[in-house]
């Protein structure tokens, strides 16, 4: 892709400095934005095919396990139902917990899967197992969903890093998510949605000089790479390309570009700010954005915890769905909200709920996903699935299909070893797909 | 285990028989290492490194930074046939060897949890004296608060025993780290049950060590020290999978359990007194553990240190991951690991001796470049010298060395600290003269500041093994835009850019390459540098009037020199030990 081609999502600020100056200084226009900057991640023909669609993902991870009974699958007035009521939603016949009043009004954009039955009830193994889609054990560490999508789809034409992660605490490049894939498929994390340090071009360096010095760096790297292992050279070049792209997209971290109204709609709390950041990253063209929220592990005092936590999710999640819909982006952006498992129907002696992978729920909407629909059900007490049940492998298949990933891409090649991208004993949930 | 010992015995015998029959004596260790590596090689190997490659690698591994351009020139000019061996001997005797090893062991053992001056002093002293590893390990595992030169060793414990937030003391983490770092076994998953995937790791192995650490606590005071409660009963534990209580006394993993003696009779009058927690315990399980774990006949203790030293020099462990020693994860070269471990033990765990032997091997001296490599050989074949990213500390010291700012910043650091000291001593009666002198001295310790920035950008994550130096975006942004980094590439009296600015274009390429890449440029590279400078000066001539007004600092030529240096410093040839 030519570096002068503009992203469809290109913003006027990009032209606030003289593009000509930049191009003129380098002769060939290196350093300009474009997929070229992150080239080499994908077979060109496939890249071309995927580019037409520009499918994207927002993945909201509620770490510790959100209670399905206080959110997507309420059982009011039953033995384990807890104190909260169920309320009607924008879709007749579908009810959710009263702790989700705003999301209830966006239900017509969402589907809920209520018959999940997964295999792990521990955080230590379960988090990774769910995030990797619980593939069959072949002695290979599978990538998390974000790294998988980064590998299978690459960056969008925006040229921004394909997998970004908005999280509390620290940022940095987190390679752990990549599993056996090369480190560059890891997550670029923005701690507390803040800009990385040193994002502004140092005032003593002009744009032309910056382009020049990077061009020289590449020359030295090319000479060094001859006859040597080049994995590390690749990774090194990659981080400079990402740095360069981020420096050019520093507006993404400019708080003044966000209206007070939006800040209020999403909420000023961490998860609100982080989901708003996710929307901005998606608008800018990041392929996959993960948003993390911690502390959902309500073994004690579950009901007060839910009353505090769930509204912190409800408000920005509803605003996000509303905004994506308003901008016409829901057709192309897959939105998922989930945890590593649900919580026990039985209320323990600490008025808490423990880990429950036997029967729990996930909500999703957007690209390729049927709207205003509920898949499966649990029994009257909410203790087990009633009827068909699905595992995380089914969801991975469903999502890959919803993202229109071509069939020929549905296999990894691990140094000659072919690996299915999702558990081959599972298949997509057809009734969830449009 | 017994099988590997048998294999080793047979193999050793075979090698001994072979070598003795030829030479009549046992060959030095480095030759035996090469024989064992080469025995497994099929296919082409890279040639030995050239002199420049060798000298840079050696200086990085033995002193923690690249050589100065001056030292590289001298080494390249030296025509004596034994100059490599001489260089190894020379560098091993430099004070920077002890600094480098102290840093290596600090990062390995503390995993970026923090720093402590007494701990630093302890480690430096260990390597200045070249203390045997078993002694160092014992001094860490049973700290001696009475000896000022040794007491800093307790920091290994105290830092890990500190409470984080509202969490309880992490005895499990400490138990795990002792296993990982001194025995090469990660028993984390054996805390609550026998390990599910590693048959060798039993819950008993974790609990026997855990039992001891439960009784250890931080002693309050000005220096790091621990107290130990006298152990009087065995520790009961249960498996989450099995019924029934089990109990254990103090026990090194895979070792024999120590008996707990009956507590001594205490005078009833004494009993009423509040015991002094700083008193040594009546029965010190810690002493037993420290002695048993570090004894030369503990196979894992020998192999762990051999593997870690091999890793630090070669960039790849014979057992990987370094803390996964167990029968289902055999070493890539079992006989070699046995040889290294046993030789190290029989040489009194002499680390300097082992480093010397490793540096003398062809394996370590092999080039990282292969002319005809279509498909590069596997890492653990050692057919090709491995590239290792510089550690945060190596990178910091090397950037200062390459840019010619090391001495300048160290001097300013010294001046700053001297000023601070003098302010402390005579803050009252300072005369006008010293005040004037002080005004010129730096307001902050720039060296320390810059070091902290490098460690933040390039240091591994706290509590993670410091083995994987993956490049990161924050590192790139730091080198691209941090003012203090870029200031190193502005002319300051005597630094690289200052020297280059005063040189004719024709001399620049050699000085740049020797200073930053520690080698001479080839003709193509010389031409590239000259061309770049010629372009800049041509552009300069166009603006001749303007350029006259410019100071030397931001003249186009100086800028061009800085850019060249920056590009070299951020390129792979610089940031990798190759």
Interface residues (C-beta under 8 A of the other chain):
Chain A: X171 X172 X173 X175 X183 X188 X196 X197 X198 X199 X200 X201 X202 X204 X205 X209 X210 X212 X213 X214 X216 X217 X219 X220 X221 X223 X224 X225 X226 X227 X228 X229 X232 X233 X235 X236 X238 X239 X240 X242 X243 X246 X247
Chain B: X368 X369 X370 X371 X373 X376 X384 X387 X389 X470 X471 X472 X473 X474 X475 X476 X477 X478 X480 X481 X482 X483 X486 X525 X528 X532 X559 X563 X564 X566 X567 X568 X570 X571 X572 X573 X575 X576 X578
